[in-house]
């Protein structure tokens, strides 16, 4: 299933059945299959740039005797599966991977980690939680895209104003930078304000867990700090441009006065008869 | 058991011709629409990779 979010991000959701999730062959097979899916759906330029998000979710219909006990029993294998690793985890690391759990009922549990998740739902009612995980991935990517846009704009400013010996601060270039900055700020606001997942209801609790595990708060703060810096830099450039424009106008005015004075002196000399034309 | 694999990447749509949808079926959802994200479906397909169907 493919969807587009806010006209800026495409989300591909793929499912396949797994007989034994703990088999040794699962990890290499998964890696190969995901690589095939990436080459099918990801444009080459994006694949090379690394500006994309991938996330795996294990969907479990039955976990006996209880979801928590099933997780504890298979803790090591599940931690490896979530982190896509064959290496052996320490006990405390396993605890870290498997710690963030949200329960909808005694038999339904969703475990979130920043690289993968497990949804246990006897009624195979996975879609609500998958939708939230997609939103989390979308937001994470959106922050990364904003971060990249700010970096690109800073590079452009650096190239235009500091790498050239004589900075070419044109009105057009400054307008272009200001417009780009505004676009980034609006995108940031949009990423911020699109969700009202607040409160004690299940979906809000699960979203809070996703928000924490995906470090969305840290991303938001980092992007905000960069945006503030960018704003200061653009303001400084604009002030500088206004100053240099004012200096230019002052010089032109001075030149005008000098020309006027020369003309006046010339007319005075002509009038006094100091200059004679043959 | 099943594996669900998500892949998200930048992909802008200049045309804006697709019909917009809303997120539905959120568990315990309140009376208001809590998610204000423009959602557009781009289709579904089944692929066979390494002999396994991916849908």
Interface residues (C-beta under 8 A of the other chain):
Chain A: X1 X2 X3 X4 X5 X6 X7 X8 X9 X10 X11 X12 X13 X14 X15 X16 X17 X18 X19 X21 X29 X30 X32 X33 X34 X36 X37 X38 X40 X41 X42 X43 X46 X51 X52 X53 X54 X55 X56 X57 X58 X59 X60 X61 X104 X125 X126 X127 X128 X129 X130 X131 X132 X133 X134 X135 X137 X138 X141 X145 X193 X194 X195 X196 X197 X199 X201 X202 X203 X204
Chain B: X1 X2 X3 X4 X5 X6 X7 X8 X9 X10 X11 X12 X13 X16 X18 X23 X25 X26 X27 X28 X29 X30 X32 X34 X35 X36 X37 X38 X39 X40 X41 X42 X43 X44 X47 X49 X50 X52 X53 X54 X55
